Amino acid sequence: MESVGRLAGGIAHDFNNMLQAILGHAELALNQVDPFHLIHADLIEIHHAAERSANLTRQLLAFASKQTIAPKLLDLNQIVEGTLKMLGRLIGEEIEPVWIPGKDLWLVYIDPSQIDQISANLCVNARDAISGTGKITIETGNAIFDDNYCEQHYGYIPGEYVLLSVSDNGCGMDQKTIAHVFEPFFTTKGFGKGTGLGMSTVYGIVKQNNGFINVYSEPGKGTTIKIYLPRFKKESEPIQIGTPKVGLTKGRETILLVEDDQAILKMTEKMLKQLGYQILTAQTPKEAINIAQKYTNNIHLLITDVVMPDMSGPELTERLLTIFPNIKVLFMSGYTANVIAHQGVLDEGVHFIQKPFLIKDLGTKVRSILENID
């Protein structure tokens, strides 16, 4: 599984770079073509296909535990309750959702979006296992496992955990199927009805957050998935749920854009110019340093790829800070876990945008950095 994860992460990184060029240019073209023009519908289809492909690469990165995440101190009950409406739409009216929140639940330290991913994937799988009417039960609770218990129960790890459980009364699985359930692209659904990345995504997220997952199922008796996330023990830290929304506002500041892929460089430059910014471009870190040394006005923001020849994005940042001490930085990449993040977790104050991104995502991110909105 670890070897497959490394392969999946590498593939996802390369595809994200290619998808950024496809998605970005399709979006730029759509902004210039009349909606009634014949080519507009074709551009929409290209855009949708690129977005679907980007979603697949995100799932591959999740399986490989290579997602770049921004964890927060969370009450799992509040997060799950916030997703219940969305989950209701996913499972449909014929299936009854049952929510059983645990009392006095411990806190966990995880990216809220990852809880959304886990809940959505598990509920969709549960829905697909049910023929006609049925019931899906979502439950939380606290759990403590000591050494003796873990010695007698395979797959358990000693410690204090917060449990997230999703159960269904669907068709269930035999042991042969359970043995493959976390493998990427393994699916019990018919051709064209599933990518086989749902459970592998959940597996990757849980592993990235130092938890573990168990599957209980029998043919004809339904399935229960139990996820155990480590209890967060530090005190006096505020509970944060979600992030404030920032409106898409145009700007006039000067941005130094550094990207070794020429297609992505040109496309991102066009995006930023549409948003009103003054853009300086460089295809190598050395070229970026040269531009900064000669530029007589202020450079407000550096947007740089993470992995480049000769010098990484973080190394370039250190060099440019000696020239512009107040310059702000936005890193971009299809995959950053081993470069600017520690095991995929961003340091506080480090800003990152995942390729491929849309104009609105880039615009919102840039404004939030320039206006110091966290």
C-alpha positions as a printed Julia matrix, in Angstrom:
374×3 Matrix{Float64}:
   0.0     0.0     0.0
   2.89    2.36    0.79
   4.52    1.71   -2.6
   1.23    2.22   -4.42
   0.82    5.44   -2.43
   4.18    6.78   -3.59
   3.28    5.97   -7.19
  -0.16    7.57   -6.85
   1.31   10.74   -5.33
   3.86   11.14   -8.12
   1.28   10.6   -10.85
  -1.12   13.08   -9.22
   1.59   15.75   -9.05
   2.39   15.5   -12.77
  -1.27   15.42  -13.77
  -2.06   18.46  -11.64
   0.51   20.51  -13.55
  -1.02   19.49  -16.89
  -4.57   20.02  -15.65
  -3.68   23.52  -14.45
  -2.86   24.54  -18.02
  -6.03   22.91  -19.43
  -8.37   24.26  -16.75
  -6.83   27.73  -16.71
  -6.87   28.27  -20.47
 -10.43   26.9   -20.74
 -11.54   29.38  -18.09
  -9.74   32.28  -19.78
 -11.3    31.35  -23.13
 -14.79   31.15  -21.6
 -14.42   34.7   -20.33
 -13.76   35.9   -23.88
 -16.36   33.89  -25.83
 -19.98   34.95  -26.18
 -22.23   32.44  -24.33
 -24.32   32.02  -27.5
 -21.31   31.16  -29.68
 -21.17   27.52  -30.84
 -17.72   27.0   -29.3
 -18.91   28.06  -25.82
 -20.59   24.69  -25.12
 -17.4    22.85  -26.15
 -15.31   24.98  -23.79
 -17.75   24.23  -20.96
 -17.31   20.5   -21.58
 -13.5    20.85  -21.58
 -13.72   22.79  -18.32
 -15.99   20.19  -16.68
 -13.76   17.31  -17.82
 -10.67   19.04  -16.38
 -12.48   19.63  -13.07
 -13.5    15.96  -12.86
  -9.91   14.94  -13.6
  -8.63   17.34  -10.94
 -10.97   15.73   -8.43
  -9.49   12.31   -9.26
  -5.95   13.57   -8.65
  -7.06   15.08   -5.33
  -8.35   11.65   -4.33
  -5.04   10.07   -5.35
  -3.16   12.59   -3.21
  -5.47   11.84   -0.3
  -4.8     8.1    -0.65
  -1.05    8.76   -0.77
  -1.37   10.96    2.36
   0.13   13.8     0.28
  -2.69   16.32    0.65
  -1.47   19.64    1.95
  -3.7    20.35    4.9
  -4.46   23.13    7.38
  -5.6    21.29   10.53
  -7.65   23.03   13.23
  -8.78   22.13   16.71
 -12.29   20.75   16.21
 -15.35   19.36   17.93
 -16.21   16.46   15.62
 -19.9    16.67   16.57
 -20.14   20.26   15.3
 -18.37   19.43   12.04
 -20.52   16.37   11.31
 -23.73   18.23   12.18
 -22.71   20.91    9.69
 -22.51   18.3     6.92
 -25.82   16.53    7.61
 -27.79   18.56    5.04
 -25.21   17.88    2.36
 -25.12   14.19    3.29
 -28.92   14.05    3.13
 -28.82   15.24   -0.47
 -26.14   12.64   -1.29
 -28.01    9.62    0.08
 -31.49   10.56   -1.19
 -34.97   10.54    0.33
 -35.44    6.75    0.42
 -32.62    6.27    2.93
 -33.06    7.36    6.54
 -30.07    9.13    8.1
 -29.59    8.56   11.85
 -27.24   10.86   13.78
 -26.01    9.74   17.22
 -23.52   12.3    18.61
 -21.34   11.19   21.5
 -21.47   13.13   24.78
 -18.51   15.11   26.14
 -16.58   14.38   22.96
 -12.84   15.0    23.03
 -11.32   17.4    20.52
  -9.38   16.35   17.42
  -6.79   18.21   15.35
  -7.64   17.79   11.67
  -8.46   19.79    8.55
 -12.28   20.32    8.53
 -12.42   19.63    4.78
 -11.02   16.15    5.42
 -13.94   15.33    7.71
 -16.23   16.4     4.85
 -14.33   14.08    2.48
 -14.54   11.14    4.9
 -18.25   11.63    5.61
 -19.2    12.06    1.95
 -17.24    9.02    0.73
 -18.5     6.72    3.48
 -22.14    7.82    3.06
 -22.04    7.44   -0.74
 -20.65    3.91   -0.37
 -23.29    3.11    2.25
 -26.02    4.47   -0.04
 -24.82    2.35   -2.96
 -24.86   -0.77   -0.76
 -28.56   -0.29    0.02
 -31.18   -1.51   -2.43
 -34.39    0.53   -2.09
 -35.11    1.88    1.38
 -32.64    1.62    4.22
 -30.82    3.37    7.05
 -27.39    4.96    7.47
 -26.23    5.63   11.02
 -23.49    8.17   11.79
 -22.1     8.0    15.3
 -19.31    9.61   17.34
 -17.77    8.78   20.71
 -14.62    8.57   22.8
 -12.5     5.43   22.9
  -9.5     4.26   24.95
  -7.43    1.21   24.0
  -4.7    -0.18   26.25
  -1.85   -2.53   25.31
  -3.7    -5.65   26.42
  -6.75   -4.84   24.29
  -4.62   -4.08   21.23
  -2.67   -7.33   21.59
  -5.94   -9.24   21.33
  -7.53   -7.12   18.6
  -5.69   -6.89   15.3
  -5.39   -3.41   13.79
  -5.9    -1.45   17.01
  -3.29    0.99   18.34
  -3.03    1.9    22.05
  -4.15    5.41   23.0
  -7.09    7.79   23.38
  -9.22    8.38   20.28
 -12.34   10.03   18.96
 -14.54    7.61   17.03
 -16.43    8.4    13.82
 -18.61    5.48   12.74
 -20.79    5.07    9.64
 -23.07    2.02    9.44
 -25.59    0.81    6.87
 -28.07   -2.05    6.59
 -27.15   -2.78    2.98
 -25.85   -5.86    1.16
 -22.61   -6.17    3.14
 -19.28   -7.61    1.98
 -17.47  -10.93    2.27
 -13.93  -11.25    3.64
 -12.4   -11.44    0.15
 -13.89   -8.05   -0.75
 -12.92   -6.47    2.59
  -9.29   -7.49    1.97
  -9.18   -5.2    -1.1
 -11.47   -2.4     0.06
  -8.74    0.24    0.59
  -6.9    -0.39   -2.67
  -7.12    2.5    -5.17
  -9.41    1.8    -8.15
 -10.9    -1.3    -6.49
 -14.69   -1.12   -6.74
 -17.65   -3.45   -6.35
 -19.8    -1.15   -8.48
 -20.57   -1.69  -12.14
 -18.45   -0.29  -14.97
 -18.64    3.49  -15.13
 -20.43    3.78  -11.76
 -17.45    4.4    -9.52
 -13.74    5.23   -9.6
 -12.77    2.95   -6.72
 -11.09    5.86   -4.92
 -13.64    6.54   -2.17
 -12.34    4.15    0.48
  -8.7     4.66   -0.51
  -9.22    8.41   -0.02
 -10.61    7.79    3.46
  -7.71    5.45    4.24
  -5.13    8.05    3.21
  -6.75   10.83    5.25
  -6.94    8.69    8.38
  -3.3     7.6     8.03
  -2.16   11.19    7.42
  -3.79   12.16   10.72
  -2.2     9.27   12.66
  -5.47    7.41   13.12
  -6.65    3.96   12.11
  -9.72    2.46   10.48
 -11.59   -0.84   10.81
 -14.25   -2.44    8.6
 -16.95   -4.78    9.93
 -19.19   -6.45    7.36
 -20.99   -9.66    6.45
 -23.0   -10.49    3.33
 -26.63   -9.54    3.88
 -25.94   -7.9     7.27
 -24.66   -4.47    6.3
 -21.35   -2.71    6.94
 -19.86   -0.58    9.71
 -16.76    1.56    9.15
 -15.08    2.76   12.34
 -12.5     5.54   12.19
 -10.37    6.42   15.2
  -8.67    9.84   15.25
  -6.17   10.71   18.02
  -7.49   12.83   20.87
  -5.96   16.31   20.95
  -4.57   16.91   24.43
  -3.18   20.45   24.38
  -5.3    22.92   26.31
  -6.29   26.58   25.95
  -6.45   26.6    22.13
  -9.6    28.01   20.55
 -11.91   25.78   18.56
 -11.99   26.9    14.95
 -14.52   25.68   12.46
 -14.11   26.63    8.81
 -12.61   29.85    7.48
 -14.23   33.2     6.7
 -15.27   33.71    3.13
 -13.48   36.46    1.25
 -15.11   38.19   -1.69
 -13.34   38.19   -5.03
 -11.88   41.71   -5.27
  -9.53   43.05   -7.91
  -6.24   44.61   -6.88
  -3.47   46.87   -8.16
  -0.46   45.54   -6.29
   2.72   44.23   -7.93
   3.22   40.46   -7.97
   6.36   38.53   -8.88
   5.27   35.23  -10.46
   7.83   32.4   -10.68
   7.01   29.12  -12.48
   9.34   26.87  -14.48
   6.52   25.48  -16.64
   6.08   28.09  -19.38
   2.46   27.16  -20.18
   1.4    27.54  -16.54
   3.47   30.74  -16.19
   1.7    32.41  -19.12
  -1.73   31.19  -18.08
  -1.35   32.32  -14.42
  -0.01   35.68  -15.64
  -3.18   36.16  -17.71
  -5.34   35.26  -14.71
  -3.62   37.78  -12.45
  -3.72   40.54  -15.07
  -7.47   39.98  -15.44
  -7.68   40.56  -11.7
  -5.94   43.93  -12.11
  -2.48   43.18  -10.73
   0.87   44.37  -12.09
   2.8    41.21  -12.96
   6.53   40.48  -13.17
   7.29   36.97  -14.48
  10.29   34.68  -14.16
  10.79   31.11  -15.34
  13.68   30.37  -12.97
  14.55   31.42   -9.4
  17.77   33.08  -10.62
  15.78   35.17  -13.09
  13.38   36.13  -10.27
  16.27   37.29   -8.04
  17.71   39.31  -10.91
  14.34   41.01  -11.53
  13.94   41.79   -7.82
  17.43   43.31   -7.57
  16.78   45.64  -10.52
  13.16   46.55   -9.74
  12.97   50.06   -8.28
   9.39   49.95   -6.9
   7.85   47.69   -4.27
   6.96   44.04   -4.91
   4.01   43.17   -2.69
   3.64   39.44   -3.27
   5.72   36.52   -4.52
   3.79   33.64   -6.09
   6.15   30.75   -6.68
   6.08   27.09   -7.58
   7.52   24.9    -4.84
   9.75   22.55   -6.83
  11.98   24.17   -9.47
  15.42   23.5   -10.96
  18.43   24.79   -8.98
  16.41   26.34   -6.16
  13.15   25.52   -4.35
  10.33   27.97   -3.68
  11.19   28.26    0.05
  14.87   28.89   -0.77
  13.89   31.59   -3.29
  11.7    33.17   -0.61
  14.64   33.43    1.79
  16.74   35.16   -0.88
  14.01   37.64   -1.83
  13.3    38.54    1.8
  16.79   40.07    1.96
  15.75   42.42   -0.87
  12.09   43.01    0.08
  11.76   42.25    3.83
   7.98   42.78    3.81
   7.17   40.71    0.72
   4.36   38.21    1.19
   4.48   34.74   -0.32
   2.04   32.31   -1.89
   3.34   28.84   -2.77
   1.65   26.84   -5.53
   2.11   23.23   -6.51
   0.35   20.04   -7.43
   2.07   18.33   -4.52
   3.99   19.85   -1.61
   3.99   17.44    1.31
   7.74   16.89    1.46
   8.82   20.44    0.62
   7.0    23.25    2.45
   4.9    21.08    4.74
   5.81   18.67    7.52
   4.1    15.37    6.72
   1.64   17.35    4.65
   0.82   19.89    7.38
   1.46   23.55    6.61
   3.25   25.69    9.18
   1.23   28.57   10.58
   1.46   31.63    8.34
   2.5    29.67    5.23
   0.12   30.24    2.31
  -0.47   27.61   -0.34
  -2.76   27.03   -3.33
  -3.2    23.62   -4.92
  -2.9    23.15   -8.66
  -5.11   23.12  -10.59
  -6.93   26.25   -9.38
  -9.62   28.53  -10.81
  -9.38   32.31  -11.24
 -11.77   32.89   -8.33
  -9.71   30.63   -6.04
  -6.49   32.43   -6.98
  -8.1    35.87   -6.66
  -9.58   35.1    -3.25
  -6.3    33.66   -1.97
  -4.21   36.62   -3.2
  -6.54   39.22   -1.66
  -6.67   37.39    1.68
  -2.86   37.37    1.85
  -2.43   41.01    0.8
  -5.12   42.14    3.25
  -3.88   39.86    6.06
  -7.14   37.89    6.25
  -6.51   34.44    7.73
